[in-house]
Amino acid sequence: MLTNTDIHNAGSRNIIQQTTGIYPLTATGISLYYHSKIDTIICRKGGVTSNLLTEKPEIKLFDGYGLKTINLSECYTCGILEAAHKKVLPAVIICTPGYEHLHDLINELADVALELSGLDLLKHYAKLSRFYFPTIILASNGIIYDETIYHLQLKLQERGINEGITRNICSKVVRASLMQGARREGSNYYPHKKGLIKIAVPRYELFMPVVELLNSKSITFSVHTNPRRIEFEKAIVNIATNSIAMVFALDKKEFRLRRINLEEALSPKDATHNRFVKELQHAVFEIGKCAGAFSASESFEKVWLPRKEQILKHDSEHISSSLHCFRNMIQTRNFPEKLPAKEHALIHPLKGFAQHYNLNNYVLLLAELEQLIINNIHFVRQNADKMTAGF
């Protein structure tokens, strides 16, 4: 016989739909939306974009032929909890928040967990693949997975979610890296060509329904088992294309921020630049080895060269998001006092791992990189009236 609880749960189980979503409305997210059959765009609750879309639910997107206006009124919500309230919460959400907005994602997930828990939807299935919570594909840059899970656990505990449910929720947050270029100029979005999502799933049986759903949405992805490897492989790329590029893109004699694309960032012609790239990329690899990202038998060349070839074949002319942000600092004259959030998300965790494993030479090398970036930001602040950007 059905109990009142059974009837209530049966009526509530249409909160999560067999759809895909992106969170929040970043340039990368819009690029995924453009290239794939993403169903729902979830804006960051209380974010600038959320407020703008509430007033006028449309974006302008350059599709290679010109700017198109795309109406989003049927596919966006203001926050993950609102998606749950509207019963359009996607079963899979690809999340690309910047490091500075990670805590917003964590808070929104905790709010949804409390909502679902209040409806008695989280406690009835011990089998993780059937656990009633969306799969969160965390695809932000940086070495952030451990930190994200730690703070998510704390938030769930604060909301009174028990240990077993907390463990299940955290197991449904999986790490990914994107090879997907994109940029935003003002309110206009410019998606680059379609790229690959590398997803790390320690327990593959959990992911079978997700695989089927992603395939049905024309999303190009590969599945792996080591979240830390995903992060450190991406870090080897980003240390060159984002962080080191911020150092060598600044021409202090000409007061100019010059254009450095992926090809030049990964294979610099300047000898000093080239040496620094190799030194730091090897440092990231060796730190990753100690952290369990790579096996003891693997060499840097074996890991890096195929990845480099893949990147350059995909989009060698791409200019990194860090350089775009640096240019925007100059144009708006809005300079951070410390390391920018994007660089913090990469350099500080690397330093932390290096310190933990007593790799003191690498701690000093990363500290040098951090200081060089900060020095460059201070230079452009002091010379803002003279500065120009070559892209």
Order of alpha helices (4+ residues) and beta strands (2+ residues): alpha-beta-alpha-beta-alpha-beta-beta-beta-alpha-beta-alpha-beta-alpha-alpha-beta-beta-beta-beta-alpha-beta-alpha-alpha-beta-beta-alpha-alpha-alpha-alpha-alpha-alpha-beta
